[in-house]
Amino acid sequence: GWTVCKLQVVDADIYPNNTDVAFAIISGNNENCFQIDTEGRIITTENLVLKLNSFYKLQVRAYDPQKSALYSDNWIYIQVIEASKHPPVIQAMNIWVVSYEGHTPIRHLAQMTVSDDDIYDVLIYSLVFPSAKHLFSIDPQSGMINTTSDLEARLYALNVSVTDGKYVSFAQVTINVHFVWEEMLSYSVVLRFIDSLDHLSKLFNILNSTFLQKVNFVSIQPSLHNFMDVMLTTSEEEDWLVVNSIFLKAGINVS
């Protein structure tokens, strides 16, 4: 049979009176599709392919075999669903982190975007062989990428996996950390984009290039009429002449 779950039992008695526990299914197992072993594992007794969409409500009991009057009951709900047919689809992600004077103010960086055509699948996320495991983590249920400390100004690469229990998919996440200092804000400019998604994609590609190593992304905020305001800063005022020419070549008109 296949193990559905394993019961967790806590006994208030002290050793050695808390080591011997017995288990039983009291009700809800009319078709005898399940059994429970001495370790508290609920196990199937037959192939449930022909019982798709069936629902079982099992009353299970943990008791002291020496004193059967000492017991605890609980309910286990089991729904039989079709096995996964489709792997989850996970999107690669680029994350920009602006660190003001070396301090990383946010701990929740971004949430992975995943789709799955199997509606009952439960997805589990993890970091695969992370090179910076001490700096980043991912919530296994939500797919939220977190950081545990301040980050250096550099590019981090993470490999994220997601599984439905049968299939596993992978995606790369790049985290671009930039430092912004107080004096740099004196040479900042706000760009307002109308077609925000298209232009922002071009903008981030430019900022990732070697042409604008002195230009830093500071913030992005929605504005009136569905426009998008992006603040950039540089350390030298005259750099904006070079910045403007590079934007024009990329099809971004800054005025």
C-alpha positions in Angstrom: 0.0 0.0 0.0 0.9 3.7 -0.2 1.4 5.8 2.9 -1.2 8.6 3.1 0.1 10.2 6.3 1.7 9.5 9.6 0.0 10.5 12.9 2.0 12.6 15.4 1.3 11.6 19.0 2.3 13.4 22.2 1.9 11.6 25.6 1.9 13.5 28.9 3.1 10.4 30.8 6.9 10.3 31.5 9.2 7.5 30.5 8.8 4.6 30.3 5.0 4.9 30.3 4.9 7.1 27.2 6.6 4.7 24.7 3.8 2.3 24.0 1.0 3.7 21.9 -1.5 1.7 19.8 -3.6 3.0 16.9 -7.0 2.1 15.3 -9.4 3.4 12.7 -12.8 3.7 14.5 -15.1 4.8 11.7 -15.3 6.0 8.1 -13.4 3.0 6.6 -16.5 1.2 5.4 -14.9 0.0 2.2 -11.7 -1.1 4.0 -9.5 1.1 1.7 -7.2 2.0 4.5 -5.4 0.5 7.5 -3.2 1.9 10.2 0.1 0.3 11.3 1.8 0.2 14.7 3.8 3.4 13.8 0.6 5.4 13.2 0.9 5.4 9.4 -2.4 5.4 7.4 -1.8 3.1 4.4 -4.0 2.3 1.4 -5.0 -1.3 1.1 -5.9 -1.2 -2.6 -5.4 0.8 -5.8 -7.6 3.9 -5.6 -7.6 4.7 -9.3 -11.2 3.6 -9.7 -12.2 5.7 -6.7 -11.3 9.2 -8.1 -13.1 12.1 -6.4 -14.0 9.8 -3.5 -13.9 11.5 -0.1 -13.2 9.7 3.2 -13.6 11.0 6.7 -11.7 8.6 9.0 -12.0 8.7 12.8 -8.6 7.5 14.1 -7.7 6.7 17.7 -4.4 6.6 19.6 -4.6 4.7 22.9 -2.7 3.1 25.7 -2.8 -0.7 25.0 -2.5 -1.4 28.7 -5.4 0.9 29.6 -7.7 1.2 26.6 -9.8 3.8 28.4 -6.9 6.2 27.9 -7.3 7.4 24.3 -7.5 10.3 22.0 -9.5 10.6 18.8 -9.1 12.8 15.8 -10.4 13.1 12.2 -8.4 12.5 9.0 -10.0 13.8 5.8 -8.9 12.1 2.5 -9.9 13.0 -1.0 -8.8 10.9 -3.9 -7.6 13.0 -6.8 -6.0 12.2 -10.2 -2.2 12.0 -10.2 -0.3 15.0 -11.6 -0.2 15.1 -15.4 1.6 18.4 -15.9 4.8 19.8 -14.5 4.6 23.2 -12.8 5.8 26.2 -14.9 8.0 28.6 -13.1 9.2 31.9 -14.4 12.7 33.3 -14.2 13.0 36.5 -12.2 15.2 39.6 -12.0 15.1 41.4 -8.6 16.5 44.9 -8.1 17.4 45.8 -4.5 18.3 49.4 -3.6 20.4 49.5 -0.4 20.4 53.0 1.1 23.9 53.6 2.5 24.5 49.9 2.8 21.4 48.9 4.7 18.9 46.5 3.2 15.5 47.6 4.6 13.4 44.8 3.2 13.5 41.1 4.1 10.8 39.8 1.7 12.3 40.4 -1.7 9.9 38.8 -4.2 7.5 35.9 -4.7 8.0 33.3 -7.5 5.4 33.2 -10.3 4.3 29.7 -11.0 1.4 28.1 -12.9 0.2 24.5 -12.8 -2.6 22.9 -14.9 -3.2 20.3 -12.1 -5.6 22.2 -9.9 -5.1 20.0 -6.8 -1.3 20.0 -6.8 0.5 21.3 -3.7 3.7 23.0 -4.7 6.9 23.0 -2.6 9.7 25.5 -3.3 13.4 25.2 -2.4 16.8 26.7 -3.3 19.0 24.3 -5.3 22.7 24.2 -4.2 22.6 27.9 -3.3 26.0 29.6 -3.3 24.7 32.2 -0.9 22.6 30.0 1.4 23.5 32.0 4.4 22.0 35.2 2.8 18.8 33.9 1.2 16.0 31.5 1.9 12.7 30.7 0.2 9.4 29.9 1.9 8.6 26.3 0.9 4.8 27.0 0.7 4.5 30.5 -0.7 7.7 30.7 -2.8 8.6 34.0 -1.2 12.4 34.8 -1.5 13.7 36.3 1.7 17.0 37.7 2.9 18.4 37.4 6.4 21.0 40.1 6.5 22.3 43.2 4.7 23.6 42.5 1.2 26.7 43.5 -0.6 26.5 45.6 -3.8 26.8 42.8 -6.3 24.9 40.4 -8.5 23.6 37.2 -6.9 22.4 34.2 -8.8 20.0 31.7 -7.2 18.5 28.5 -8.6 14.9 27.8 -7.5 13.1 24.5 -7.8 9.4 23.8 -7.5 7.8 20.4 -7.3 4.3 19.0 -7.2 5.6 15.7 -5.7 6.0 14.1 -9.1 7.5 16.7 -11.4 10.3 19.2 -10.7 10.8 22.5 -12.5 13.7 25.0 -12.2 14.2 28.8 -12.7 17.0 31.2 -12.2 16.7 34.2 -10.0 19.1 37.1 -10.3 19.3 39.6 -7.5 21.0 42.9 -8.4 22.0 44.9 -5.3 22.9 48.6 -5.7 24.1 51.0 -3.0 22.7 54.5 -3.0 24.4 57.2 -0.8 23.0 60.5 0.4 25.2 62.6 -1.9 24.1 60.6 -5.0 20.5 61.9 -4.6 21.7 65.3 -5.6 22.2 64.0 -9.1 18.9 62.1 -9.5 16.2 62.2 -12.1 12.7 60.8 -12.4 11.6 59.2 -15.7 7.9 58.9 -16.3 6.9 56.0 -18.6 3.6 55.8 -20.4 3.9 52.3 -21.8 5.5 51.1 -18.6 6.0 47.4 -19.2 7.7 47.7 -22.5 9.9 50.6 -21.5 10.8 49.2 -18.1 12.0 46.0 -19.7 14.3 48.1 -22.0 15.4 50.3 -19.1 16.5 47.3 -16.9 18.4 45.8 -19.8 20.2 49.1 -20.2 21.0 49.3 -16.5 22.4 45.8 -16.6 24.7 46.8 -19.4 28.3 47.9 -19.0 27.5 51.3 -20.5 25.8 52.6 -17.3 27.9 51.3 -14.5 27.6 54.7 -12.6 23.8 54.9 -13.0 21.7 53.3 -10.2 18.1 52.4 -9.9 16.5 54.0 -6.8 12.8 53.5 -6.9 9.7 52.7 -9.0 6.3 54.1 -8.2 2.9 54.3 -10.0 1.7 57.8 -10.8 -1.4 59.5 -12.2 -3.1 58.1 -15.4 -1.4 54.7 -15.1 2.1 56.2 -15.7 5.1 54.8 -14.0 7.8 57.0 -12.3 11.3 55.6 -12.1 14.0 57.4 -10.1 17.6 57.0 -11.3 20.8 58.5 -9.8 24.4 58.9 -10.7 27.5 60.2 -8.9 28.4 62.8 -11.5 26.1 65.4 -13.0 27.7 65.4 -16.5 27.0 61.7 -16.8 23.4 62.5 -17.8 24.5 63.6 -21.2 25.8 60.1 -21.8 22.8 58.5 -20.2 20.4 60.4 -22.5 22.3 59.3 -25.6 22.2 55.7 -24.6 18.5 55.9 -23.9 17.8 57.4 -27.3 19.7 54.6 -29.0 17.5 52.1 -27.1 14.3 53.9 -28.2 13.6 55.7 -24.9 13.1 59.4 -25.3 13.9 61.3 -22.2 12.9 64.9 -22.0 
